[in-house]
Amino acid sequence: MSLVFLQASTPDWQPLLDRLARELPNLLDQVLSPWMLPQLIVVPACFFVIFLLLYSALGSPRDALLVFTAVPLALTGGIAALWLRDMPFSVSAAVGFIALSGVAVLNGLVMLTYIKQLADDGMPLRQAIIEGALTRLRPVAMTALVAALGFVPMAVATGTGAEVQKPLATVVIGGLISATLLTLIVLPALYARFAKRSAAVSIVHQHQAAPAE
């Protein structure tokens, strides 16, 4: 009886694997096509510029990397949205990924800056992270919601230019959903882990430098 139940409840992954096997050659052809090669240069270059701007704003490569984690979280949602709507990767989708990364990084920057401000004011790290995440929940959610709702008409467009508008809007909407949900959870957790490690290392250096003085 239990074996029958387990067989009935186990999802059938074979149709999904068959679809991936069919679409993988087409995806490789698109990635290696001549019109896609410039996008493979422009998009990473934009991400690198975003990281440099974060580093100049925060003054710490660790904090810049923590905020930059919003980018892969956003890309995951954008890719999933394209796959769910059965859309290929195109130039407009690449533009959507760039715009999406900017909004996702902005949300992470707003949250991390406020958490650091609370910690610098003397609040314990754990309390600062919780207070900062809860306080910035509404601004981050509103920023993502306004941007996502603004692209809904483009995502459902059927008129002239819809083939250009749909991939861009789909990437932005899907990426904002994943980036917002994961940034509110992942970014505070990452900051709690690496901030504690950084504080412990600085304390060790201070104790090592004390006898020399």
C-alpha positions in Angstrom: 0.0 0.0 0.0 2.8 2.4 0.9 4.7 1.6 -2.2 1.7 2.4 -4.3 1.2 5.7 -2.5 4.9 6.6 -3.0 4.7 5.8 -6.7 1.5 7.9 -7.0 3.0 10.9 -5.2 6.3 10.9 -6.9 6.4 13.6 -9.6 7.0 12.4 -13.2 10.2 14.3 -14.3 10.4 12.6 -17.7 8.3 15.1 -19.7 10.4 18.0 -18.2 13.7 16.2 -19.0 12.5 15.5 -22.6 11.6 19.1 -23.1 15.0 20.2 -21.8 16.7 17.8 -24.1 14.7 19.1 -27.1 15.4 22.8 -26.3 19.0 22.6 -25.3 20.4 22.5 -28.9 18.2 25.5 -29.9 19.5 27.3 -26.8 23.1 26.6 -27.7 22.5 27.8 -31.3 21.1 31.1 -30.0 24.0 31.6 -27.6 26.6 30.9 -30.2 24.9 32.9 -33.0 26.7 36.1 -34.2 24.1 38.5 -33.0 24.3 37.1 -29.5 28.1 37.5 -29.1 27.9 41.3 -28.4 25.4 40.6 -25.7 27.7 38.2 -24.1 30.2 41.1 -23.7 27.8 44.0 -22.9 25.8 42.3 -20.2 28.8 41.1 -18.1 30.4 44.6 -18.6 27.3 46.2 -17.2 27.4 43.9 -14.2 31.1 44.8 -13.6 30.2 48.5 -13.7 27.4 48.0 -11.2 29.9 46.3 -8.9 32.3 49.2 -9.2 29.6 51.6 -8.3 28.6 49.6 -5.3 32.2 49.5 -4.2 32.5 53.2 -4.5 29.3 53.8 -2.6 29.9 51.3 0.3 33.7 51.5 0.4 34.0 47.7 1.1 34.4 44.9 -1.3 32.6 42.6 1.2 29.5 44.8 1.4 29.6 45.4 -2.4 29.5 41.6 -2.9 26.7 41.1 -0.4 24.6 43.7 -2.3 25.6 42.2 -5.6 24.1 38.8 -4.6 20.8 40.4 -5.5 21.8 40.1 -9.2 22.0 36.3 -9.5 18.8 36.1 -7.4 17.1 38.4 -9.9 18.6 36.6 -12.9 17.2 33.3 -11.6 13.6 34.7 -11.6 14.0 36.3 -15.0 15.3 33.1 -16.6 12.5 31.1 -15.0 9.9 33.6 -16.3 11.2 33.2 -19.8 11.1 29.5 -19.6 7.6 29.4 -18.2 6.4 31.6 -21.0 8.4 29.6 -23.6 10.3 32.6 -24.8 13.8 32.6 -26.3 16.7 34.7 -25.0 16.8 37.9 -27.2 18.3 41.4 -27.3 15.2 42.8 -25.5 15.6 40.1 -22.8 19.2 41.1 -22.3 18.1 44.7 -21.9 15.6 43.5 -19.4 18.3 41.7 -17.4 20.3 44.9 -17.2 17.4 47.0 -16.0 16.4 44.3 -13.6 19.8 44.1 -12.1 19.8 47.9 -11.4 16.5 47.7 -9.5 17.5 44.6 -7.5 20.8 46.2 -6.5 19.0 49.3 -5.5 16.8 47.4 -3.1 19.7 45.6 -1.6 21.6 48.8 -1.2 18.8 50.5 0.6 18.5 47.6 3.1 22.2 47.1 3.8 22.8 50.8 4.2 20.1 51.1 6.8 21.4 48.0 8.7 24.9 49.4 8.8 23.6 52.7 10.0 21.8 51.1 12.9 24.9 49.0 13.8 27.1 52.1 13.7 24.7 53.9 16.1 25.4 51.2 18.7 22.6 48.7 18.2 23.6 45.1 18.5 24.2 43.4 15.2 21.4 40.9 15.4 18.9 43.5 16.5 20.1 45.9 13.8 19.6 43.3 11.1 16.1 42.4 12.2 15.1 46.0 12.7 16.6 47.1 9.4 15.0 44.3 7.4 11.6 44.9 8.9 11.8 48.7 8.5 12.9 48.5 4.9 10.4 45.8 4.0 7.8 48.3 2.8 10.1 50.6 0.7 11.8 47.5 -1.0 8.4 45.9 -1.6 6.9 49.1 -3.0 9.8 49.8 -5.3 9.6 46.3 -6.8 5.8 46.3 -7.0 5.7 49.7 -8.8 8.3 48.6 -11.3 6.7 45.2 -11.9 3.2 46.6 -12.3 4.5 49.1 -14.8 5.7 46.3 -17.1 2.5 44.3 -16.9 0.9 46.0 -20.0 4.1 45.2 -22.0 4.0 41.6 -20.8 0.5 41.0 -22.1 0.8 43.2 -25.2 -0.4 41.7 -28.5 -0.1 44.6 -30.9 2.8 46.0 -33.0 6.1 45.5 -31.3 4.8 42.9 -28.8 7.6 40.5 -29.8 10.1 43.0 -28.5 8.2 44.2 -25.4 7.2 40.8 -24.0 10.6 39.3 -23.3 11.8 42.6 -21.7 8.7 42.8 -19.4 8.7 39.1 -18.6 12.3 39.2 -17.5 11.8 42.3 -15.3 8.6 41.0 -13.7 9.9 37.5 -13.0 13.3 38.8 -11.7 11.7 41.4 -9.4 9.5 38.8 -7.8 12.4 36.4 -7.0 14.9 39.2 -6.1 12.5 40.9 -3.7 11.5 37.7 -1.9 15.1 36.4 -1.7 16.7 39.7 -0.9 14.5 40.2 2.2 15.7 36.8 3.4 19.1 36.0 2.0 20.8 39.4 2.3 20.2 39.9 6.1 21.3 36.3 6.6 24.5 36.8 4.6 25.3 40.1 6.4 24.8 38.4 9.8 27.2 35.7 8.9 30.0 37.7 7.3 29.7 40.8 9.6 30.2 38.5 12.6 33.2 36.9 11.0 34.7 40.3 10.1 34.1 41.6 13.6 35.8 38.5 15.1 38.8 39.0 12.8 39.2 42.6 13.8 39.0 41.7 17.5 41.8 39.2 17.0 44.0 41.7 15.2 43.4 44.2 18.0 44.5 41.7 20.6 47.6 40.8 18.6 48.5 44.4 18.2 48.0 45.3 21.9 51.2 43.7 23.3 53.3 45.3 20.6 52.1 48.7 21.8 
